[in-house]
Structures are given as structure tokens and as C-alpha cells.
């Protein structure tokens, strides 16, 4: 094996190892962003169950009790969606930053 091809192989290995390090947390962020709307939906369901329990016990005359369950449902839905959208934004931002850093690293190693 020529020294130049061994050097090129080493450069590619270093770039590959660096890319793995740069992107190691991104799948976790993407997975959490995908799960968060479902968690919000779970809160929505529990809030609606709470509302139906109030209706079952007191009828529709207890507006305060119904509002509490509806409030829980809406807040958890909103929280799930907002956090999921934030996670997608940060995931995309971190991915773009990792790509720029990887290109900068490859330029330093003189990889085409």
C-alpha cells in the first residue's frame, strides 16, 4: 500500500469518526420530538376523562369542574405540540451546524 493511499484512508477514517461524534445526539432529539405529540395526546385524553367524570358525577351544571378537565386537555396538547416543534427546529439547526463543521474539518484534512 502506498503511503499516499494509507494517508487518504486515515483521513477518511478521521472524518467518519468525527461525523459520528458530531451527530451522536441527533437521533435521540428526533425521537423525542416524534414522541412528544403523543404525550400531549395522552394528557388530552386524561383531561377529557376528568371532564367526563365531572359530568357523570355532577351533570353539566358544574362548569368549574368541567373547565378544569378541559384546561388540562388543552394545556397538555399545546405543550406537546410546542415542544415537538421546538425539537424539530433544534434538530434541524444542529444537523446543519454539524454538516458545516464536518465540511470545515474535511477541508482541514484536505479531503475532497
BELHUUR-V720228 format. One record per helix or strand of 3 or more residues. SS is the DSSP state (A for helix, B for strand). FROM is the first residue (numbers start at 1). TO is the last residue. If there is no record, write none. Layout:
ss,from,to
SS,FROM,TO
SS,FROM,TO
This chain:
ss,from,to
A,3,22
A,26,61
A,63,109
